[in-house]
Amino acid sequence: MSEEERIKKFCCIATKGTLDMAYPPLILATTAVAMDMEATIFFTFYGLEILKKDIDLKVAPLGNPAAPKPIPGIPIGVPNIVGVLPGMTAIATMMMKSWMGKANVATIPKLLENCQKFGVRLIGCQMTMDVMGYTKEQFIDGVEIGGAATYIDVAADADINLAF
Amino acid sequence: MEVKKELDCKGLICPEPILYIKKAMGEVESGEIVKMDTTDKGSLSDMSAWARRTGHEIVEQTEEGGTFTFFVKKK
C-alpha cells in the first residue's frame, strides 16, 4: 500500500491517575480518529484509574506551582505546604471541575464515551493490573488487556507516539 | 450553495467541534455541503488542519459577532 493510502496511526501511553492528566490522552485520541487516523491508548500504572467504571479522579495540589489561583483576579496561589492539609485535594479537584465546567469542556466520562463511539483502542496493562490489584470487571466496556509487547507492536506502526 | 446538513457547535470547546464535523461527514454523500457554526476560537486553525489532513474542503468560511461559520464539502 502506498504512503498516500495508508491510514495514519496515533498511539499514546497514559500513566497518570490525576484528573488534569486524564484529559490529554482522551482528547488527542478522539481528535486523531476525527482526522481519519486509527488511535490507541495504552493505560498503565495510575493511568488505569481513568478506565474505572466508578471513576473518581482528583487533582493533586502538592508540588504543582502552576495550580490555578483560588480567587479569580487575585494572583495569589495556595502555598505548597498548605497542599498537605486534609481536604486540600478535594478543594483543588472541586476547583478544576468548576473551571472545566464553566469553559464547557467535556467531562472525563463523556470523553471516554467519545473514545468508545469513535473506536479508539483502549488497552489496559496486564502487569500493572496484577501489581495494583485491578480486574477487567472494574473497567468500562470494550477495554482490551495486553502487555508491553502489545504496546510495542502498536507503537512500532504508529506515526505519532506520546507518553502522558 | 445547497447545504445538506447544519451543525450548531456554538458553545462547544476543543475537541468537540472536530468530532461533530467528523461524524457529519459520515452522514452525507461525497460533494455535499455541511454548514457548521462554532464559537471556539481554536476551531479556526483546527478546522483548516482537519481539512488538510482528511481531504474534505472548506469551501467558504465567515465570521460574524464571534461566530465562525464553515461550509465543508465532503471529498
gemmi code that builds the backbone of each chain (N, CA, C; Angstrom):
import gemmi

chains = {
    "A": [
        ("MET", (0.853, -1.200, 0.000), (0.000, 0.000, 0.000), (0.888, 1.249, 0.000)),
        ("SER", (0.556, 2.223, -0.807), (1.396, 3.421, -0.880), (1.220, 4.277, 0.371)),
        ("GLU", (2.158, 5.188, 0.552), (2.154, 6.082, 1.718), (0.863, 6.902, 1.748)),
        ("GLU", (0.384, 7.280, 0.545), (-0.830, 8.096, 0.447), (-2.064, 7.357, 0.989)),
        ("GLU", (-2.141, 6.036, 0.666), (-3.334, 5.272, 1.020), (-3.321, 4.787, 2.472)),
        ("ARG", (-2.124, 4.613, 3.011), (-2.017, 4.018, 4.340), (-2.675, 4.922, 5.396)),
        ("ILE", (-3.486, 4.302, 6.264), (-4.132, 5.073, 7.330), (-3.087, 5.384, 8.407)),
        ("LYS", (-2.998, 6.646, 8.796), (-2.019, 7.015, 9.814), (-2.505, 6.557, 11.187)),
        ("LYS", (-1.549, 6.351, 12.081), (-1.892, 5.816, 13.401), (-1.368, 6.693, 14.531)),
        ("PHE", (-2.213, 6.837, 15.550), (-1.855, 7.593, 16.758), (-1.777, 6.615, 17.921)),
        ("CYS", (-0.757, 6.766, 18.757), (-0.615, 5.863, 19.906), (-0.091, 6.664, 21.093)),
        ("CYS", (-0.653, 6.466, 22.266), (-0.088, 7.126, 23.445), (-0.233, 6.258, 24.676)),
        ("ILE", (0.586, 6.578, 25.679), (0.543, 5.878, 26.958), (0.017, 6.841, 28.008)),
        ("ALA", (-0.957, 6.412, 28.801), (-1.470, 7.217, 29.911), (-0.986, 6.590, 31.217)),
        ("THR", (-0.123, 7.297, 31.930), (0.461, 6.736, 33.160), (-0.008, 7.433, 34.432)),
        ("LYS", (-0.755, 8.535, 34.266), (-1.124, 9.334, 35.440), (-2.605, 9.152, 35.793)),
        ("GLY", (-2.886, 9.116, 37.075), (-4.269, 8.920, 37.514), (-4.873, 10.151, 38.146)),
        ("THR", (-4.378, 11.338, 37.742), (-4.994, 12.559, 38.269), (-5.938, 13.142, 37.221)),
        ("LEU", (-6.911, 13.916, 37.691), (-7.951, 14.455, 36.804), (-7.355, 15.269, 35.659)),
        ("ASP", (-6.399, 16.152, 35.972), (-5.832, 17.023, 34.931), (-5.113, 16.216, 33.850)),
        ("MET", (-4.474, 15.104, 34.243), (-3.702, 14.330, 33.275), (-4.538, 13.275, 32.539)),
        ("ALA", (-5.835, 13.215, 32.854), (-6.705, 12.285, 32.126), (-7.181, 12.915, 30.813)),
        ("TYR", (-7.214, 14.239, 30.767), (-7.736, 14.913, 29.560), (-6.888, 14.699, 28.303)),
        ("PRO", (-5.553, 14.972, 28.352), (-4.801, 14.973, 27.088), (-4.884, 13.675, 26.278)),
        ("PRO", (-4.696, 12.487, 26.876), (-4.752, 11.297, 26.025), (-6.127, 11.091, 25.390)),
        ("LEU", (-7.200, 11.363, 26.150), (-8.555, 11.129, 25.633), (-8.897, 12.133, 24.538)),
        ("ILE", (-8.533, 13.396, 24.747), (-8.816, 14.440, 23.749), (-8.044, 14.166, 22.464)),
        ("LEU", (-6.761, 13.850, 22.593), (-5.941, 13.667, 21.388), (-6.335, 12.398, 20.624)),
        ("ALA", (-6.673, 11.333, 21.345), (-7.022, 10.089, 20.650), (-8.309, 10.258, 19.835)),
        ("THR", (-9.322, 10.909, 20.433), (-10.577, 11.088, 19.687), (-10.364, 12.044, 18.509)),
        ("THR", (-9.535, 13.070, 18.717), (-9.260, 14.004, 17.624), (-8.537, 13.290, 16.483)),
        ("ALA", (-7.622, 12.395, 16.825), (-6.905, 11.644, 15.791), (-7.892, 10.846, 14.935)),
        ("VAL", (-8.876, 10.202, 15.582), (-9.878, 9.445, 14.814), (-10.689, 10.400, 13.936)),
        ("ALA", (-11.014, 11.583, 14.493), (-11.771, 12.570, 13.712), (-10.974, 13.025, 12.496)),
        ("MET", (-9.649, 12.884, 12.560), (-8.800, 13.263, 11.428), (-8.403, 12.025, 10.617)),
        ("ASP", (-9.300, 11.039, 10.654), (-9.171, 9.821, 9.829), (-7.959, 8.963, 10.166)),
        ("MET", (-7.530, 9.003, 11.419), (-6.433, 8.139, 11.849), (-6.995, 7.025, 12.743)),
        ("GLU", (-6.194, 6.006, 12.991), (-6.544, 4.999, 13.991), (-5.849, 5.399, 15.285)),
        ("ALA", (-6.526, 5.181, 16.430), (-5.937, 5.638, 17.693), (-5.966, 4.542, 18.750)),
        ("THR", (-4.877, 4.481, 19.510), (-4.763, 3.516, 20.608), (-4.225, 4.234, 21.841)),
        ("ILE", (-4.825, 3.944, 22.990), (-4.259, 4.437, 24.259), (-3.914, 3.226, 25.116)),
        ("PHE", (-2.679, 3.203, 25.603), (-2.220, 2.132, 26.481), (-2.200, 2.695, 27.904)),
        ("PHE", (-3.012, 2.120, 28.791), (-3.128, 2.641, 30.161), (-2.283, 1.789, 31.095)),
        ("THR", (-1.376, 2.426, 31.808), (-0.527, 1.666, 32.709), (-0.345, 2.418, 34.028)),
        ("PHE", (0.079, 1.720, 35.048), (0.219, 2.293, 36.396), (-1.029, 3.108, 36.773)),
        ("TYR", (-0.849, 4.317, 37.266), (-2.003, 5.075, 37.788), (-2.994, 5.445, 36.688)),
        ("GLY", (-2.522, 5.391, 35.444), (-3.406, 5.687, 34.313), (-4.597, 4.739, 34.239)),
        ("LEU", (-4.467, 3.542, 34.852), (-5.579, 2.575, 34.855), (-6.821, 3.138, 35.548)),
        ("GLU", (-6.616, 4.087, 36.458), (-7.747, 4.717, 37.167), (-8.744, 5.338, 36.185)),
        ("ILE", (-8.225, 5.817, 35.055), (-9.073, 6.503, 34.064), (-10.111, 5.534, 33.482)),
        ("LEU", (-9.781, 4.234, 33.497), (-10.663, 3.240, 32.875), (-11.756, 2.727, 33.803)),
        ("LYS", (-11.674, 3.088, 35.087), (-12.616, 2.506, 36.046), (-14.043, 2.992, 35.839)),
        ("LYS", (-15.007, 2.046, 36.007), (-16.430, 2.386, 35.861), (-16.819, 3.451, 36.879)),
        ("ASP", (-16.419, 3.241, 38.138), (-16.741, 4.225, 39.183), (-15.587, 5.209, 39.302)),
        ("ILE", (-15.412, 5.968, 38.220), (-14.262, 6.856, 38.121), (-14.373, 8.007, 39.126)),
        ("ASP", (-13.264, 8.301, 39.794), (-13.261, 9.387, 40.782), (-11.868, 10.003, 40.819)),
        ("LEU", (-11.509, 10.679, 39.742), (-10.163, 11.244, 39.643), (-10.067, 12.560, 40.399)),
        ("LYS", (-8.882, 12.825, 40.931), (-8.677, 14.050, 41.712), (-7.461, 14.813, 41.202)),
        ("VAL", (-7.398, 16.077, 41.604), (-6.246, 16.909, 41.281), (-5.323, 16.928, 42.493)),
        ("ALA", (-4.025, 16.710, 42.273), (-3.068, 16.770, 43.373), (-2.560, 18.205, 43.538)),
        ("PRO", (-2.830, 18.846, 44.677), (-2.395, 20.226, 44.837), (-0.913, 20.342, 45.215)),
        ("LEU", (-0.311, 19.247, 45.628), (1.084, 19.292, 46.083), (2.062, 19.320, 44.917)),
        ("GLY", (3.133, 20.103, 45.061), (4.183, 20.091, 44.047), (3.710, 20.564, 42.698)),
        ("ASN", (2.729, 21.446, 42.684), (2.206, 21.941, 41.418), (2.134, 23.458, 41.464)),
        ("PRO", (3.284, 24.128, 41.210), (3.312, 25.593, 41.306), (2.425, 26.273, 40.268)),
        ("ALA", (2.023, 25.544, 39.241), (1.159, 26.133, 38.222), (-0.315, 25.966, 38.561)),
        ("ALA", (-0.603, 25.410, 39.747), (-2.000, 25.225, 40.141), (-2.726, 26.561, 40.078)),
        ("PRO", (-3.930, 26.563, 39.512), (-4.653, 27.821, 39.364), (-4.920, 28.495, 40.709)),
        ("LYS", (-5.029, 29.807, 40.661), (-5.222, 30.595, 41.876), (-6.676, 30.453, 42.343)),
        ("PRO", (-6.876, 30.307, 43.659), (-8.235, 30.028, 44.150), (-9.218, 31.185, 43.992)),
        ("ILE", (-8.695, 32.435, 44.054), (-9.620, 33.576, 43.949), (-9.437, 34.247, 42.581)),
        ("PRO", (-10.484, 34.247, 41.753), (-10.352, 34.821, 40.415), (-9.889, 36.281, 40.492)),
        ("GLY", (-8.898, 36.628, 39.677), (-8.438, 38.005, 39.610), (-7.355, 38.348, 40.614)),
        ("ILE", (-7.163, 37.511, 41.617), (-6.108, 37.785, 42.596), (-4.985, 36.765, 42.412)),
        ("PRO", (-3.795, 37.270, 42.005), (-2.736, 36.342, 41.590), (-1.972, 35.704, 42.758)),
        ("ILE", (-2.683, 35.277, 43.770), (-2.006, 34.620, 44.894), (-2.415, 33.155, 44.923)),
        ("GLY", (-1.403, 32.295, 44.814), (-1.680, 30.859, 44.817), (-1.693, 30.323, 46.234)),
        ("VAL", (-2.068, 29.066, 46.342), (-2.028, 28.397, 47.643), (-0.587, 27.958, 47.893)),
        ("PRO", (0.029, 28.379, 49.034), (1.397, 27.933, 49.300), (1.462, 26.408, 49.274)),
        ("ASN", (2.553, 25.890, 48.708), (2.670, 24.445, 48.510), (2.415, 23.661, 49.798)),
        ("ILE", (2.927, 24.197, 50.913), (2.824, 23.449, 52.172), (1.362, 23.288, 52.614)),
        ("VAL", (0.512, 24.230, 52.200), (-0.909, 24.131, 52.552), (-1.543, 22.904, 51.875)),
        ("GLY", (-0.918, 22.507, 50.753), (-1.431, 21.368, 49.999), (-1.451, 20.071, 50.790)),
        ("VAL", (-0.663, 19.998, 51.863), (-0.635, 18.753, 52.647), (-1.825, 18.657, 53.599)),
        ("LEU", (-2.522, 19.765, 53.808), (-3.617, 19.751, 54.785), (-4.774, 18.873, 54.314)),
        ("PRO", (-5.462, 18.229, 55.260), (-6.610, 17.410, 54.872), (-7.641, 18.274, 54.130)),
        ("GLY", (-8.201, 17.744, 53.076), (-9.245, 18.466, 52.348), (-8.738, 19.274, 51.166)),
        ("MET", (-7.418, 19.500, 51.091), (-6.912, 20.346, 50.000), (-7.038, 19.665, 48.636)),
        ("THR", (-6.884, 18.352, 48.619), (-7.044, 17.629, 47.356), (-8.482, 17.768, 46.858)),
        ("ALA", (-9.423, 17.661, 47.794), (-10.841, 17.796, 47.422), (-11.121, 19.202, 46.899)),
        ("ILE", (-10.517, 20.207, 47.548), (-10.753, 21.594, 47.121), (-10.159, 21.833, 45.732)),
        ("ALA", (-8.919, 21.355, 45.520), (-8.277, 21.531, 44.210), (-9.080, 20.822, 43.117)),
        ("THR", (-9.612, 19.642, 43.450), (-10.408, 18.873, 42.481), (-11.696, 19.608, 42.138)),
        ("MET", (-12.338, 20.145, 43.197), (-13.591, 20.881, 43.007), (-13.350, 22.102, 42.116)),
        ("MET", (-12.218, 22.789, 42.376), (-11.908, 23.983, 41.583), (-11.706, 23.627, 40.118)),
        ("MET", (-10.937, 22.562, 39.859), (-10.690, 22.209, 38.458), (-11.988, 21.810, 37.751)),
        ("LYS", (-12.843, 21.043, 38.449), (-14.114, 20.639, 37.826), (-14.955, 21.871, 37.512)),
        ("SER", (-14.907, 22.857, 38.422), (-15.683, 24.073, 38.216), (-15.164, 24.868, 37.008)),
        ("TRP", (-13.827, 24.990, 36.865), (-13.281, 25.707, 35.684), (-13.615, 24.976, 34.411)),
        ("MET", (-13.444, 23.666, 34.405), (-13.697, 22.897, 33.198), (-15.177, 23.001, 32.826)),
        ("GLY", (-16.045, 22.974, 33.857), (-17.481, 23.100, 33.617), (-17.827, 24.453, 33.037)),
        ("LYS", (-17.230, 25.520, 33.611), (-17.507, 26.879, 33.116), (-17.032, 27.043, 31.681)),
        ("ALA", (-15.889, 26.433, 31.360), (-15.348, 26.536, 29.997), (-16.069, 25.579, 29.046)),
        ("ASN", (-16.984, 24.772, 29.603), (-17.767, 23.825, 28.796), (-16.913, 22.703, 28.201)),
        ("VAL", (-15.825, 22.358, 28.890), (-15.003, 21.225, 28.446), (-15.749, 19.943, 28.814)),
        ("ALA", (-15.719, 18.965, 27.922), (-16.404, 17.690, 28.181), (-15.811, 17.034, 29.433)),
        ("THR", (-16.657, 16.303, 30.171), (-16.168, 15.599, 31.359), (-15.384, 14.352, 30.926)),
        ("ILE", (-14.627, 13.785, 31.859), (-13.855, 12.583, 31.536), (-14.782, 11.428, 31.092)),
        ("PRO", (-15.902, 11.155, 31.812), (-16.796, 10.093, 31.323), (-17.306, 10.364, 29.906)),
        ("LYS", (-17.589, 11.636, 29.584), (-18.041, 11.987, 28.226), (-16.924, 11.735, 27.207)),
        ("LEU", (-15.699, 12.097, 27.562), (-14.568, 11.882, 26.651), (-14.329, 10.385, 26.427)),
        ("LEU", (-14.501, 9.596, 27.492), (-14.343, 8.140, 27.359), (-15.425, 7.565, 26.457)),
        ("GLU", (-16.653, 8.094, 26.616), (-17.761, 7.659, 25.767), (-17.437, 7.968, 24.302)),
        ("ASN", (-16.861, 9.158, 24.066), (-16.441, 9.516, 22.700), (-15.409, 8.519, 22.176)),
        ("CYS", (-14.465, 8.129, 23.036), (-13.439, 7.152, 22.636), (-14.103, 5.853, 22.201)),
        ("GLN", (-15.098, 5.396, 22.985), (-15.774, 4.138, 22.656), (-16.545, 4.268, 21.347)),
        ("LYS", (-17.264, 5.412, 21.183), (-18.041, 5.632, 19.957), (-17.146, 5.686, 18.738)),
        ("PHE", (-15.972, 6.288, 18.888), (-15.063, 6.504, 17.762), (-14.153, 5.306, 17.519)),
        ("GLY", (-14.282, 4.295, 18.357), (-13.460, 3.104, 18.138), (-11.999, 3.267, 18.503)),
        ("VAL", (-11.706, 4.140, 19.481), (-10.328, 4.231, 19.976), (-10.021, 2.925, 20.716)),
        ("ARG", (-8.877, 2.304, 20.411), (-8.477, 1.079, 21.122), (-7.980, 1.451, 22.501)),
        ("LEU", (-8.630, 0.914, 23.541), (-8.233, 1.186, 24.911), (-7.603, -0.089, 25.464)),
        ("ILE", (-6.316, -0.031, 25.782), (-5.622, -1.237, 26.263), (-5.142, -1.017, 27.695)),
        ("GLY", (-5.560, -1.907, 28.584), (-5.090, -1.864, 29.969), (-3.870, -2.764, 30.112)),
        ("CYS", (-2.890, -2.279, 30.863), (-1.643, -3.027, 31.038), (-1.839, -4.152, 32.059)),
        ("GLN", (-1.677, -5.399, 31.564), (-1.900, -6.571, 32.408), (-0.986, -6.587, 33.629)),
        ("MET", (0.288, -6.273, 33.414), (1.253, -6.355, 34.515), (0.882, -5.404, 35.662)),
        ("THR", (0.604, -4.136, 35.327), (0.277, -3.206, 36.417), (-1.096, -3.500, 37.016)),
        ("MET", (-1.994, -4.096, 36.217), (-3.286, -4.513, 36.788), (-3.049, -5.540, 37.893)),
        ("ASP", (-2.168, -6.520, 37.598), (-1.851, -7.562, 38.585), (-1.177, -6.958, 39.814)),
        ("VAL", (-0.192, -6.089, 39.569), (0.566, -5.493, 40.670), (-0.343, -4.655, 41.564)),
        ("MET", (-1.244, -3.878, 40.937), (-2.038, -2.922, 41.703), (-3.435, -3.442, 42.046)),
        ("GLY", (-3.714, -4.691, 41.654), (-4.956, -5.324, 42.067), (-6.205, -4.893, 41.309)),
        ("TYR", (-6.045, -4.527, 40.046), (-7.230, -4.195, 39.237), (-7.746, -5.456, 38.540)),
        ("THR", (-9.076, -5.515, 38.324), (-9.629, -6.579, 37.486), (-10.320, -5.935, 36.287)),
        ("LYS", (-10.463, -6.727, 35.211), (-11.081, -6.229, 33.977), (-12.522, -5.773, 34.248)),
        ("GLU", (-13.177, -6.433, 35.215), (-14.578, -6.123, 35.534), (-14.734, -4.704, 36.093)),
        ("GLN", (-13.654, -4.152, 36.638), (-13.738, -2.796, 37.197), (-13.757, -1.740, 36.090)),
        ("PHE", (-13.351, -2.151, 34.882), (-13.190, -1.185, 33.800), (-14.461, -1.044, 32.955)),
        ("ILE", (-14.529, 0.060, 32.235), (-15.635, 0.295, 31.308), (-15.591, -0.754, 30.193)),
        ("ASP", (-16.691, -0.860, 29.434), (-16.777, -1.868, 28.374), (-15.769, -1.601, 27.259)),
        ("GLY", (-15.330, -2.678, 26.661), (-14.504, -2.552, 25.458), (-13.019, -2.398, 25.699)),
        ("VAL", (-12.586, -2.490, 26.960), (-11.152, -2.357, 27.240), (-10.470, -3.690, 26.946)),
        ("GLU", (-9.407, -3.633, 26.154), (-8.599, -4.832, 25.912), (-7.498, -4.882, 26.966)),
        ("ILE", (-7.009, -6.079, 27.215), (-5.911, -6.220, 28.162), (-4.681, -6.715, 27.402)),
        ("GLY", (-3.540, -6.107, 27.694), (-2.325, -6.520, 26.993), (-1.090, -6.138, 27.778)),
        ("GLY", (0.045, -6.583, 27.297), (1.298, -6.285, 27.975), (2.208, -5.415, 27.136)),
        ("ALA", (3.465, -5.357, 27.546), (4.443, -4.491, 26.890), (4.574, -4.798, 25.397)),
        ("ALA", (4.547, -6.094, 25.056), (4.713, -6.465, 23.649), (3.533, -5.972, 22.810)),
        ("THR", (2.342, -5.977, 23.429), (1.152, -5.466, 22.726), (1.347, -3.988, 22.405)),
        ("TYR", (1.834, -3.246, 23.411), (2.081, -1.816, 23.191), (3.137, -1.603, 22.102)),
        ("ILE", (4.259, -2.307, 22.205), (5.359, -2.116, 21.247), (4.889, -2.446, 19.832)),
        ("ASP", (4.059, -3.469, 19.720), (3.529, -3.860, 18.417), (2.717, -2.719, 17.802)),
        ("VAL", (1.873, -2.085, 18.629), (1.062, -0.958, 18.137), (1.959, 0.249, 17.875)),
        ("ALA", (2.856, 0.525, 18.817), (3.697, 1.725, 18.728), (4.633, 1.668, 17.522)),
        ("ALA", (5.090, 0.457, 17.178), (6.040, 0.313, 16.071), (5.428, 0.740, 14.740)),
        ("ASP", (4.114, 0.644, 14.648), (3.428, 1.019, 13.409), (2.818, 2.410, 13.478)),
        ("ALA", (2.978, 3.088, 14.621), (2.291, 4.374, 14.796), (3.104, 5.538, 14.232)),
        ("ASP", (2.378, 6.531, 13.726), (3.017, 7.728, 13.193), (3.218, 8.757, 14.298)),
        ("ILE", (2.404, 8.672, 15.341), (2.525, 9.572, 16.495), (2.585, 8.700, 17.744)),
        ("ASN", (3.605, 8.898, 18.557), (3.722, 8.174, 19.829), (3.962, 9.178, 20.949)),
        ("LEU", (3.110, 9.161, 21.952), (3.248, 10.121, 23.057), (3.124, 9.401, 24.389)),
        ("ALA", (3.705, 10.006, 25.421), (3.518, 9.459, 26.771), (3.011, 10.560, 27.688)),
        ("PHE", (1.988, 10.256, 28.444), (1.452, 11.223, 29.409), (1.599, 10.684, 30.821)),
    ],
    "B": [
        ("MET", (-25.361, 28.041, -2.768), (-24.767, 26.804, -2.260), (-25.813, 26.019, -1.465)),
        ("GLU", (-26.018, 24.789, -1.878), (-27.027, 23.973, -1.187), (-26.406, 23.281, 0.036)),
        ("VAL", (-26.972, 23.590, 1.197), (-26.461, 22.992, 2.417), (-27.272, 21.746, 2.749)),
        ("LYS", (-26.579, 20.623, 2.875), (-27.259, 19.344, 3.120), (-27.558, 19.154, 4.607)),
        ("LYS", (-26.648, 19.682, 5.438), (-26.773, 19.437, 6.873), (-26.202, 20.625, 7.638)),
        ("GLU", (-26.858, 20.989, 8.749), (-26.336, 22.097, 9.566), (-25.952, 21.589, 10.938)),
        ("LEU", (-24.809, 22.070, 11.412), (-24.304, 21.660, 12.726), (-24.147, 22.893, 13.602)),
        ("ASP", (-24.803, 22.883, 14.741), (-24.631, 24.004, 15.667), (-23.649, 23.588, 16.759)),
        ("CYS", (-22.407, 24.037, 16.632), (-21.378, 23.708, 17.636), (-21.037, 24.934, 18.468)),
        ("LYS", (-21.947, 25.905, 18.510), (-21.687, 27.101, 19.311), (-21.631, 26.723, 20.795)),
        ("GLY", (-20.642, 27.253, 21.490), (-20.500, 26.959, 22.923), (-19.662, 25.720, 23.186)),
        ("LEU", (-19.451, 24.893, 22.169), (-18.620, 23.696, 22.360), (-17.146, 24.073, 22.239)),
        ("ILE", (-16.333, 23.348, 22.975), (-14.918, 23.676, 23.022), (-14.102, 22.490, 22.517)),
        ("CYS", (-12.860, 22.748, 22.152), (-11.943, 21.727, 21.640), (-11.993, 20.469, 22.499)),
        ("PRO", (-12.077, 19.265, 21.949), (-12.045, 18.945, 20.509), (-13.425, 18.701, 19.918)),
        ("GLU", (-14.503, 19.047, 20.624), (-15.832, 18.593, 20.209), (-16.281, 19.036, 18.811)),
        ("PRO", (-16.036, 20.316, 18.391), (-16.466, 20.664, 17.030), (-15.862, 19.732, 15.972)),
        ("ILE", (-14.599, 19.343, 16.175), (-13.927, 18.457, 15.216), (-14.577, 17.060, 15.225)),
        ("LEU", (-14.987, 16.616, 16.413), (-15.643, 15.301, 16.496), (-17.001, 15.344, 15.787)),
        ("TYR", (-17.716, 16.469, 15.945), (-19.032, 16.596, 15.311), (-18.925, 16.675, 13.793)),
        ("ILE", (-17.919, 17.406, 13.287), (-17.810, 17.517, 11.826), (-17.385, 16.171, 11.231)),
        ("LYS", (-16.550, 15.445, 11.970), (-16.167, 14.087, 11.523), (-17.415, 13.210, 11.387)),
        ("LYS", (-18.270, 13.255, 12.443), (-19.479, 12.448, 12.454), (-20.385, 12.853, 11.280)),
        ("ALA", (-20.494, 14.170, 11.043), (-21.358, 14.669, 9.975), (-20.884, 14.200, 8.601)),
        ("MET", (-19.577, 14.080, 8.425), (-19.038, 13.625, 7.141), (-19.507, 12.193, 6.826)),
        ("GLY", (-19.769, 11.441, 7.894), (-20.254, 10.079, 7.702), (-21.737, 10.018, 7.351)),
        ("GLU", (-22.409, 11.164, 7.470), (-23.859, 11.181, 7.269), (-24.291, 11.867, 5.977)),
        ("VAL", (-23.318, 12.368, 5.194), (-23.667, 12.977, 3.899), (-22.872, 12.274, 2.790)),
        ("GLU", (-23.283, 12.560, 1.557), (-22.614, 11.935, 0.409), (-21.470, 12.827, -0.085)),
        ("SER", (-20.601, 12.230, -0.856), (-19.485, 12.952, -1.454), (-19.995, 14.150, -2.279)),
        ("GLY", (-19.363, 15.318, -2.062), (-19.745, 16.516, -2.810), (-20.797, 17.364, -2.106)),
        ("GLU", (-21.446, 16.783, -1.087), (-22.473, 17.547, -0.364), (-21.835, 18.470, 0.671)),
        ("ILE", (-22.596, 19.522, 1.026), (-22.053, 20.564, 1.900), (-22.649, 20.471, 3.316)),
        ("VAL", (-21.783, 20.577, 4.309), (-22.222, 20.690, 5.707), (-21.836, 22.075, 6.204)),
        ("LYS", (-22.803, 22.748, 6.828), (-22.543, 24.079, 7.410), (-22.364, 23.900, 8.916)),
        ("MET", (-21.291, 24.439, 9.440), (-21.049, 24.309, 10.875), (-20.771, 25.672, 11.504)),
        ("ASP", (-21.469, 25.962, 12.604), (-21.218, 27.185, 13.369), (-20.444, 26.833, 14.636)),
        ("THR", (-19.396, 27.600, 14.921), (-18.649, 27.401, 16.172), (-18.391, 28.762, 16.821)),
        ("THR", (-18.060, 28.722, 18.111), (-17.621, 29.949, 18.790), (-16.219, 29.756, 19.380)),
        ("ASP", (-15.696, 28.543, 19.293), (-14.369, 28.242, 19.816), (-13.305, 28.828, 18.872)),
        ("LYS", (-12.515, 29.786, 19.390), (-11.513, 30.455, 18.532), (-10.513, 29.452, 17.979)),
        ("GLY", (-10.253, 28.395, 18.752), (-9.313, 27.363, 18.297), (-9.798, 26.640, 17.054)),
        ("SER", (-11.106, 26.717, 16.783), (-11.634, 25.978, 15.633), (-11.139, 26.557, 14.308)),
        ("LEU", (-10.670, 27.814, 14.318), (-10.150, 28.402, 13.080), (-8.955, 27.610, 12.570)),
        ("SER", (-7.939, 27.443, 13.419), (-6.767, 26.683, 12.965), (-7.071, 25.188, 12.949)),
        ("ASP", (-7.906, 24.726, 13.890), (-8.199, 23.292, 13.948), (-8.965, 22.816, 12.720)),
        ("MET", (-9.899, 23.625, 12.242), (-10.678, 23.201, 11.079), (-9.804, 23.131, 9.830)),
        ("SER", (-8.863, 24.078, 9.678), (-8.018, 24.010, 8.484), (-7.079, 22.805, 8.575)),
        ("ALA", (-6.579, 22.512, 9.794), (-5.719, 21.332, 9.964), (-6.506, 20.050, 9.685)),
        ("TRP", (-7.738, 20.032, 10.200), (-8.595, 18.856, 9.995), (-8.857, 18.635, 8.500)),
        ("ALA", (-9.171, 19.733, 7.786), (-9.479, 19.633, 6.354), (-8.246, 19.178, 5.568)),
        ("ARG", (-7.095, 19.739, 5.926), (-5.858, 19.375, 5.229), (-5.586, 17.877, 5.411)),
        ("ARG", (-5.824, 17.397, 6.615), (-5.500, 16.005, 6.937), (-6.501, 15.027, 6.317)),
        ("THR", (-7.786, 15.406, 6.320), (-8.814, 14.454, 5.872), (-9.131, 14.570, 4.392)),
        ("GLY", (-8.812, 15.736, 3.793), (-9.102, 15.910, 2.374), (-10.465, 16.517, 2.075)),
        ("HIS", (-11.273, 16.726, 3.127), (-12.540, 17.432, 2.911), (-12.213, 18.913, 2.701)),
        ("GLU", (-13.104, 19.653, 2.020), (-12.739, 21.009, 1.625), (-13.608, 22.059, 2.326)),
        ("ILE", (-12.941, 23.060, 2.900), (-13.692, 24.202, 3.447), (-13.883, 25.168, 2.279)),
        ("VAL", (-15.100, 25.197, 1.739), (-15.316, 25.993, 0.529), (-15.600, 27.447, 0.851)),
        ("GLU", (-16.092, 27.695, 2.069), (-16.321, 29.082, 2.481), (-16.270, 29.162, 3.992)),
        ("GLN", (-15.794, 30.310, 4.463), (-15.625, 30.476, 5.901), (-15.926, 31.928, 6.255)),
        ("THR", (-16.808, 32.153, 7.212), (-17.144, 33.531, 7.577), (-17.081, 33.701, 9.095)),
        ("GLU", (-17.011, 34.964, 9.514), (-17.034, 35.254, 10.945), (-17.967, 36.423, 11.184)),
        ("GLU", (-18.870, 36.255, 12.147), (-19.759, 37.362, 12.458), (-20.106, 37.332, 13.943)),
        ("GLY", (-19.764, 38.410, 14.630), (-20.102, 38.535, 16.046), (-19.603, 37.382, 16.896)),
        ("GLY", (-18.404, 36.905, 16.596), (-17.817, 35.835, 17.413), (-18.242, 34.434, 17.011)),
        ("THR", (-19.088, 34.346, 15.987), (-19.471, 33.020, 15.487), (-18.742, 32.754, 14.167)),
        ("PHE", (-18.084, 31.617, 14.116), (-17.375, 31.218, 12.901), (-18.246, 30.217, 12.159)),
        ("THR", (-18.419, 30.464, 10.871), (-19.227, 29.539, 10.069), (-18.363, 28.911, 8.977)),
        ("PHE", (-18.394, 27.600, 8.924), (-17.611, 26.850, 7.931), (-18.575, 26.101, 7.020)),
        ("PHE", (-18.324, 26.191, 5.714), (-19.058, 25.368, 4.751), (-18.084, 24.305, 4.257)),
        ("VAL", (-18.367, 23.064, 4.613), (-17.433, 21.975, 4.327), (-18.014, 21.036, 3.280)),
        ("LYS", (-17.231, 20.806, 2.234), (-17.661, 19.907, 1.156), (-16.985, 18.557, 1.355)),
        ("LYS", (-17.802, 17.520, 1.442), (-17.240, 16.178, 1.641), (-16.477, 15.724, 0.403)),
        ("LYS", (-15.306, 15.119, 0.639), (-14.480, 14.687, -0.510), (-15.113, 13.475, -1.197)),
    ],
}
model = gemmi.Model(1)
for chain_id, residues in chains.items():
    chain = gemmi.Chain(chain_id)
    for i, (resn, *xyz) in enumerate(residues, 1):
        res = gemmi.Residue()
        res.name, res.seqid = resn, gemmi.SeqId(i, " ")
        for name, pos in zip(("N", "CA", "C"), xyz):
            atom = gemmi.Atom()
            atom.name, atom.element = name, gemmi.Element(name[0])
            atom.pos, atom.b_iso = gemmi.Position(*pos), 0.0
            res.add_atom(atom)
        chain.add_residue(res)
    model.add_chain(chain)
structure = gemmi.Structure()
structure.add_model(model)
structure.setup_entities()
